[in-house]
Amino acid sequence: MAREVTLCFPFLHYIFLYLFFPHHNDSIPRTKKMVKTVLVSPPYRALLLEGVNPAAKELLESTGCIVEALPKSLPTDELIEKAKDVHFLGIRSKTQLTKEVFDACPKLLAVGCFCIGTNQVDLDYANERGVPVFNSPFANTRSVAELVIGEVISLARKLTQRSEEVHKGVWNKTHVGCYEIRGKTIGIIGYGHIGSQVGVLAESMGMNVIFYDVVPKLVLGNATKKNTVAELLEASDYVTLHVPETETTMGMIGAKELAQMKPDSYLLNLSRGTVVDIDALAAALRSGHLAGAGIDVFPEEPGSTNEKHTTPLQGLPNVILTPHVGGSTCEAQTAIGLEVGHALATFVYRGTTAGAVNFPQLVPPPVTTNTHRITNVHLNVPGALKEINRIAVDLGCNIGLQFLSTEKKIGYLIMDVDQDVAHELRNKVSQLEVSIRTILIH
Ligand SMILES: NC(=O)c1ccc[n+]([C@@H]2O[C@H](COP(=O)([O-])OP(=O)(O)OC[C@H]3O[C@@H](n4cnc5c(N)ncnc54)[C@H](O)[C@@H]3O)[C@@H](O)[C@H]2O)c1
């Protein structure tokens, strides 16, 4: 029989209007072979690793969560020792969350990747265990867009060259090959979060904006859509890439495409390294066909600051090379901390899974005053919902709200039910063979 604990929590004071509400939960991970009950009781515990932005700690603490934040990642054995009793794990790119780690952390309710990528997490296994994994793919959009504009001006004015010269004592006061960006055309390939933001900023600097995207997009400002990449390349003074890494974008800018670009134009890539053929770009710069380039991402990037990086672009004039720092600003880190912290909190206090990369997506409304909310993760097998509803019917329970979403191996169910039967319903549902995790939220 599950133990129940009722506590009051101040609830996300600067995000929601809620001040306090009672909270209980338990979780019952199980497999067909071994039925294992693990009780999870508030106050929730979170372990944040790798110097996750303090905004996340502050936000989780405001919900009553006990947070331990460490500046580094931990080796697996130490990680397991530290994380075995936590409900939330917050990581960045270095911590590997393997099957072994998930098995050793039975109380884990959700994982927050305070970064863009989630390759470091065994997402399928997390899904099977009913653990949603959240990340923050777009919090650094503005940072990247601003750097693009900065680089466009720097390339137009040969800023890095002039600066290097003065550092060496050379006073090369010249206007040759230096231009304003006003009135020039910027061609954006990939008009998504970053691409469209670049368009808005570029237009405010007086540039003409054209773009190419594979899906129809809401056009911002006076931007104009081009129907082919070739059309865009032929018309642009600056080409900037903002596509994801997919089969269709890998190598999308090679020798042929570079030749289609205007003489003395510029290429910027702050998207993914594999999108541009770097050898072909180096050749186009050496031949003088292109006047410069800004490259932040490379086909192969060092794994750490100690590793040396080599690229055929090194030493070429008017080429800005940066170590994948397009999104690296303090503001972006704060935004990531808040976004992922908020996702963890709304999952556990409301059942919301929007943005989880490995989980069915549900966005329920707030819990109403006279109901309790139960969330249930179950095996995605025929009849699972019927079994759950049968228990509700047998208990004479009035279901105020019921959301279900299924995906691959699991189904995720949220239901708001009468308060007087909620605990019994939760206990009985959690005992079902199909149930993976059942939580009584509120
Ligand atoms: N340099 C950095 O530090 C940094 C930081 C953040 C993001 N990024 C990268 O920037 C890129 C864009 O990010 P975003 O947040 O704008 O992504 P997004 O998903 O919002 O936008 C990508 C756009 O590219 C379009 N697209 C996909 N395939 C295309 C193709 N073949 N041709 C033309 N358009 C295509 C999509 O339809 C979408 O509109 C991603 O590769 C991301 O990894 C880099």
The ligand as a MOL file (V3000), in Angstrom:
LIG
                    3D

  0  0  0     0  0            999 V3000
M  V30 BEGIN CTAB
M  V30 COUNTS 44 48 0 0 0
M  V30 BEGIN ATOM
M  V30 1 N 26.0120 28.0910 -33.5060 0
M  V30 2 C 25.3130 27.8160 -32.4250 0
M  V30 3 O 25.7910 27.9390 -31.3130 0
M  V30 4 C 23.8880 27.3830 -32.5890 0
M  V30 5 C 22.9670 27.6610 -31.5660 0
M  V30 6 C 21.6280 27.2990 -31.7520 0
M  V30 7 C 21.2360 26.6170 -32.8950 0
M  V30 8 N 22.1730 26.3190 -33.8330 0 CHG=1
M  V30 9 C 21.7850 25.6190 -35.0630 0
M  V30 10 O 21.0940 26.5300 -35.9090 0
M  V30 11 C 20.2300 25.8100 -36.7780 0
M  V30 12 C 18.8650 26.4730 -36.8580 0
M  V30 13 O 18.2910 26.4980 -35.5750 0
M  V30 14 P 16.7870 27.0050 -35.3510 0
M  V30 15 O 16.5760 27.0580 -33.8990 0
M  V30 16 O 16.5230 28.2000 -36.1600 0 CHG=-1
M  V30 17 O 16.0030 25.7590 -35.9720 0
M  V30 18 P 14.5030 25.7540 -36.5170 0
M  V30 19 O 14.1010 24.3320 -36.5030 0
M  V30 20 O 13.6860 26.7450 -35.8180 0
M  V30 21 O 14.6610 26.2460 -38.0370 0
M  V30 22 C 15.2530 25.4670 -39.0360 0
M  V30 23 C 14.5760 25.8210 -40.3440 0
M  V30 24 O 15.2560 25.1610 -41.3920 0
M  V30 25 C 14.2860 24.7180 -42.3280 0
M  V30 26 N 14.8520 23.6590 -43.1500 0
M  V30 27 C 14.9830 22.3470 -42.8850 0
M  V30 28 N 15.5540 21.7150 -43.9280 0
M  V30 29 C 15.7940 22.6600 -44.8570 0
M  V30 30 C 16.3760 22.6280 -46.1520 0
M  V30 31 N 16.8300 21.5020 -46.6880 0
M  V30 32 N 16.4310 23.7820 -46.8500 0
M  V30 33 C 15.9540 24.9450 -46.3160 0
M  V30 34 N 15.3930 25.0260 -45.1000 0
M  V30 35 C 15.3320 23.8950 -44.3800 0
M  V30 36 C 13.1430 24.2640 -41.4470 0
M  V30 37 O 11.9320 24.1750 -42.1760 0
M  V30 38 C 13.1250 25.3630 -40.4000 0
M  V30 39 O 12.3050 26.4430 -40.7740 0
M  V30 40 C 20.1920 24.3740 -36.2590 0
M  V30 41 O 21.0630 23.5750 -37.0270 0
M  V30 42 C 20.7780 24.4970 -34.8700 0
M  V30 43 O 21.4360 23.3020 -34.4670 0
M  V30 44 C 23.4830 26.6990 -33.7150 0
M  V30 END ATOM
M  V30 BEGIN BOND
M  V30 1 1 1 2
M  V30 2 2 2 3
M  V30 3 1 2 4
M  V30 4 1 4 5
M  V30 5 2 4 44
M  V30 6 2 5 6
M  V30 7 1 6 7
M  V30 8 2 7 8
M  V30 9 1 8 9
M  V30 10 1 8 44
M  V30 11 1 9 10
M  V30 12 1 9 42
M  V30 13 1 10 11
M  V30 14 1 11 12
M  V30 15 1 11 40
M  V30 16 1 12 13
M  V30 17 1 13 14
M  V30 18 2 14 15
M  V30 19 1 14 16
M  V30 20 1 14 17
M  V30 21 1 17 18
M  V30 22 2 18 19
M  V30 23 1 18 20
M  V30 24 1 18 21
M  V30 25 1 21 22
M  V30 26 1 22 23
M  V30 27 1 23 24
M  V30 28 1 23 38
M  V30 29 1 24 25
M  V30 30 1 25 26
M  V30 31 1 25 36
M  V30 32 1 26 27
M  V30 33 1 26 35
M  V30 34 2 27 28
M  V30 35 1 28 29
M  V30 36 1 29 30
M  V30 37 2 29 35
M  V30 38 1 30 31
M  V30 39 2 30 32
M  V30 40 1 32 33
M  V30 41 2 33 34
M  V30 42 1 34 35
M  V30 43 1 36 37
M  V30 44 1 36 38
M  V30 45 1 38 39
M  V30 46 1 40 41
M  V30 47 1 40 42
M  V30 48 1 42 43
M  V30 END BOND
M  V30 END CTAB
M  END
